[in-house]
Each structure stands twice: as structure tokens, then as C-alpha cells.
Amino acid sequence: MQYRRLGHSGLQLSALSLGAWATFGTRVGRSEARELVAVAWDHGINFFDNAESYAQGDAERMMGDVIADLRLPRDGYCVSSKVYFGSAASPRPTQRGLSRKHVHDACHAALARLRVEYLDLFFCHRPDPDAPVAETVWAMDTLIRQGKVLYWGTSEWPAALIREAADLARKHRLHPPTMEQPEYNLLHRRRVELEYAPLYGELGLGATTWSPLASGLLTGKYNAGVAEDSRLGHPAHAWLRPGVLEEGRRLERARAFAALAAELGLAPAPLAIAWCLRNPHVSTVLLGASRVAQLLENLQALDLAERLDAAAWRRIEAATDV
Ligand SMILES: NC(=O)c1ccc[n+]([C@@H]2O[C@H](COP(=O)([O-])OP(=O)(O)OC[C@H]3O[C@@H](n4cnc5c(N)ncnc54)[C@H](OP(=O)(O)O)[C@@H]3O)[C@@H](O)[C@H]2O)c1
């Protein structure tokens, strides 16, 4: 494994990490989850990502359960949660969003579900137009001062809002956001590469990037249709189909990528993940896996990122840019 600093912070995260979205508590049961976390840990993964909303809290329960069962040393791994969407099927107004109340309640609920005394990383899962940014910054700072959160950050916030939060924190001597969690893959590059570009240096922002395979599309598994035993074939995740398959000629670009990977004699999944790793602003690439074999294949990205030459990466970018 390779380790990278979370932005300008001192926290060293594994360059590849494991998330529980759309897997734990839906496609993945407890024993498979245990095996996934065990294999991840054995390969040096030290960051496990979660959110209050994943499987309505069941993903965090399952992750907390298996981490405790595996007796991972608390000082050896990092775990995250995210607040915004709520964990109830139909959250009441105080059960969602980024008010001081919900940030407080969501943190404590995540601590209980994950069976830990503090969250290493705590993200605001989306911006909340109904909560003043200052209120959220103060709420996060309070949790940090109470020792319940170590680093707080955002997920899919516009750059201007991240800057506003950081400016407010500086002005009031509060803890600023340390990291952002954006989507980043060969089919979705703009925000990480352009919009956030000034923030890495100016704010020391780290990036824990998600969906390196665009929900599996970049493995080539949807090139000839949607199989029942895939994420998009699962009834709980069918709502993802239009976004994953249809927008921006994504299927066509994924097919071109798979064809090039075949020509290069490489498996598409680790190749797509390796491409994410090559961006030095990426602190960690969050992997998703519904099976151990997928995780093992995806871990090969670490070697691939070093092995290919610049000309090959240019061809890969050109193929997905069609
Ligand atoms: N902050 C946010 O808003 C946000 C949003 C989304 C995700 N995330 C985080 O990022 C993590 C990763 O996102 P993601 O799960 O979308 O990542 P992804 O890598 O784009 O998709 C992972 C899925 O692709 C399939 N897959 C993975 N490896 C494969 C392989 N080698 N061969 C064939 N299929 C393979 C599996 O689905 P099937 O086997 O079921 O088809 C797997 O669950 C999440 O768990 C979560 O922690 C955050």
C-alpha cells in the first residue's frame, strides 16, 4: 500500500480506501462485509468510508460490527461518516440538513452505529441552502473541540462555498474544512481538476474521491446491457441507471475505454482506478466492491499507476473524451 497525506493535514490515509455505499446493508451481507474489511485491512487499507444515509444507517451498523469483530486497533484505521441526508426513510425537518442540531445528532448517532468514540473524518454530504454556513462551521468546530471528530470536510460543495467556510473559520479561529469528497473518474473530471484547482494549495484541501469506476460502468460490465447481479440491476439502486448510463454519452465512452484496455492487455477496473491515483491532489481513491475478488482486482491499480508511460495515459484520456 501507499500512504498519502490528507491535504496539508498530518493524517496519512491509504491511497486506496473502502466505502460502504450501495454495498453494505444492501448487496453485501454481514459475512461478506467482514471478509471485505479483513482483506482491505490485510492489504494496508486504513480508511473506511460511510454516511448516515447509506442503507439508512445499516451500512454503518454493519461496518462498526465487523470492525469490532475483527478487533482492528482503533489507532490503526480511520472511519468516516457524513451528515445531511438523514438516516430515516422520510426524515423530519430536524433529522436532516446541516443545522447545529442535526450535525450534533448525526455525529452521535454515527458514533453509536460505528461503535467508536470519535469519527476520524466527518463530511457535510451536500451543501444545505437552509442552514447558514457559519452555523455548520461552528457545529463542526465544537465536535472537534469535544474530541468527537478529528477532521471535518465537505462533499460536492461548490468551490466558492468551501472557501466561504474556510474564511469564516479563519476569521473566528475555528477549525477549517480539511477535505472534500468529490466524484472523480475518467468520465467525470471537471470539478476535481478545474473547479477545485486553486483550493489544494490555498486551503491545503485534501480530496477523498468517489466512484472511480463510475458505479462499475468503467469495468465494461454494462457494455452489453444490465445484468441482474450488478449494482444497476439491483432494485434498490435502479434509480442510478439514467445518471450512470445515459448522461454525456457515458456508455459510448466506457465502451471506448474497455476497447483500449483490451488492446493494451489490461483489466479495465484497475486501469481506471490507477488513472485516478495519478492525480497528486487525490489523497485517497474510495473503492466500492460487492465481492472480495473485485477488491483484489482493484488493488492492482497501485502497480499499474506506476507501470504505464505518459503516452499510454494520453491515449486513455483521449479514448474517454470522445
Ligand atoms: N460523497 C458522496 O456523495 C459519495 C457518493 C458515492 C460514493 N461515495 C463513496 O465512494 C465509495 C466508492 O464509490 P462506488 O461504490 O460508486 O465506486 P465504484 O468503484 O465506482 O463502483 C463500485 C461498484 O462497481 C462494481 N465493481 C467494483 N469493482 C469491480 C470489478 N473489479 N469488476 C466488476 N465490477 C466491479 C461493484 O458493483 P456491483 O458488483 O454491485 O455491480 C462495486 O460495488 C462509496 O462506497 C462511498 O464510500 C461517496
The ligand as an SDF file (V2000), in Angstrom:
LIG
                    3D

 48 52  0  0  0  0  0  0  0  0999 V2000
  -19.7470   11.5340   -1.0550 N   0  0  0  0  0  0  0  0  0  0  0  0
  -20.6000   11.0490   -1.9220 C   0  0  0  0  0  0  0  0  0  0  0  0
  -21.5860   11.6810   -2.3150 O   0  0  0  0  0  0  0  0  0  0  0  0
  -20.3750    9.6470   -2.4450 C   0  0  0  0  0  0  0  0  0  0  0  0
  -21.1580    9.1530   -3.4980 C   0  0  0  0  0  0  0  0  0  0  0  0
  -20.9030    7.8600   -3.9510 C   0  0  0  0  0  0  0  0  0  0  0  0
  -19.8990    7.0940   -3.3640 C   0  0  0  0  0  0  0  0  0  0  0  0
  -19.1810    7.6040   -2.3100 N   0  0  0  0  0  0  0  0  0  0  0  0
  -18.1400    6.8090   -1.6210 C   0  0  0  0  0  0  0  0  0  0  0  0
  -17.2520    6.2270   -2.5630 O   0  0  0  0  0  0  0  0  0  0  0  0
  -17.2480    4.7980   -2.4070 C   0  0  0  0  0  0  0  0  0  0  0  0
  -16.9780    4.1530   -3.7460 C   0  0  0  0  0  0  0  0  0  0  0  0
  -17.9870    4.5500   -4.6790 O   0  0  0  0  0  0  0  0  0  0  0  0
  -18.5800    3.4690   -5.6760 P   0  0  0  0  0  0  0  0  0  0  0  0
  -19.0110    2.2720   -4.9210 O   0  0  0  0  0  0  0  0  0  0  0  0
  -19.5730    4.1500   -6.5440 O   0  0  0  0  0  0  0  0  0  0  0  0
  -17.2580    3.0890   -6.5030 O   0  0  0  0  0  0  0  0  0  0  0  0
  -17.0980    2.4670   -7.9530 P   0  0  0  0  0  0  0  0  0  0  0  0
  -15.7410    1.8680   -7.9590 O   0  0  0  0  0  0  0  0  0  0  0  0
  -17.3990    3.4690   -9.0000 O   0  0  0  0  0  0  0  0  0  0  0  0
  -18.2150    1.3170   -8.0400 O   0  0  0  0  0  0  0  0  0  0  0  0
  -18.1030    0.1880   -7.2390 C   0  0  0  0  0  0  0  0  0  0  0  0
  -19.0170   -0.9120   -7.7610 C   0  0  0  0  0  0  0  0  0  0  0  0
  -18.5970   -1.3330   -9.0490 O   0  0  0  0  0  0  0  0  0  0  0  0
  -18.6240   -2.7630   -9.1230 C   0  0  0  0  0  0  0  0  0  0  0  0
  -17.2220   -3.2250   -9.1990 N   0  0  0  0  0  0  0  0  0  0  0  0
  -16.1610   -2.8160   -8.4430 C   0  0  0  0  0  0  0  0  0  0  0  0
  -15.0340   -3.4270   -8.8210 N   0  0  0  0  0  0  0  0  0  0  0  0
  -15.3710   -4.2580   -9.8310 C   0  0  0  0  0  0  0  0  0  0  0  0
  -14.6190   -5.1340  -10.6330 C   0  0  0  0  0  0  0  0  0  0  0  0
  -13.3030   -5.2800  -10.4660 N   0  0  0  0  0  0  0  0  0  0  0  0
  -15.2750   -5.8280  -11.6000 N   0  0  0  0  0  0  0  0  0  0  0  0
  -16.6090   -5.6880  -11.7790 C   0  0  0  0  0  0  0  0  0  0  0  0
  -17.3770   -4.8560  -11.0410 N   0  0  0  0  0  0  0  0  0  0  0  0
  -16.7630   -4.1300  -10.0800 C   0  0  0  0  0  0  0  0  0  0  0  0
  -19.3160   -3.2400   -7.8460 C   0  0  0  0  0  0  0  0  0  0  0  0
  -20.7300   -3.2110   -8.0370 O   0  0  0  0  0  0  0  0  0  0  0  0
  -21.6190   -4.4990   -8.4210 P   0  0  0  0  0  0  0  0  0  0  0  0
  -20.7940   -5.7340   -8.2260 O   0  0  0  0  0  0  0  0  0  0  0  0
  -22.7520   -4.4030   -7.4850 O   0  0  0  0  0  0  0  0  0  0  0  0
  -22.0270   -4.2820   -9.8390 O   0  0  0  0  0  0  0  0  0  0  0  0
  -18.9490   -2.1330   -6.8740 C   0  0  0  0  0  0  0  0  0  0  0  0
  -19.7950   -2.0700   -5.7670 O   0  0  0  0  0  0  0  0  0  0  0  0
  -18.6120    4.5020   -1.7890 C   0  0  0  0  0  0  0  0  0  0  0  0
  -18.6570    3.2860   -1.0970 O   0  0  0  0  0  0  0  0  0  0  0  0
  -18.7610    5.6640   -0.8240 C   0  0  0  0  0  0  0  0  0  0  0  0
  -17.9910    5.4360    0.3420 O   0  0  0  0  0  0  0  0  0  0  0  0
  -19.4080    8.8580   -1.8610 C   0  0  0  0  0  0  0  0  0  0  0  0
  1  2  1  0
  2  3  2  0
  2  4  1  0
  4  5  1  0
  4 48  2  0
  5  6  2  0
  6  7  1  0
  7  8  2  0
  8  9  1  0
  8 48  1  0
  9 10  1  0
  9 46  1  0
 10 11  1  0
 11 12  1  0
 11 44  1  0
 12 13  1  0
 13 14  1  0
 14 15  2  0
 14 16  1  0
 14 17  1  0
 17 18  1  0
 18 19  2  0
 18 20  1  0
 18 21  1  0
 21 22  1  0
 22 23  1  0
 23 24  1  0
 23 42  1  0
 24 25  1  0
 25 26  1  0
 25 36  1  0
 26 27  1  0
 26 35  1  0
 27 28  2  0
 28 29  1  0
 29 30  1  0
 29 35  2  0
 30 31  1  0
 30 32  2  0
 32 33  1  0
 33 34  2  0
 34 35  1  0
 36 37  1  0
 36 42  1  0
 37 38  1  0
 38 39  2  0
 38 40  1  0
 38 41  1  0
 42 43  1  0
 44 45  1  0
 44 46  1  0
 46 47  1  0
M  CHG  2   8   1  16  -1
M  END
$$$$
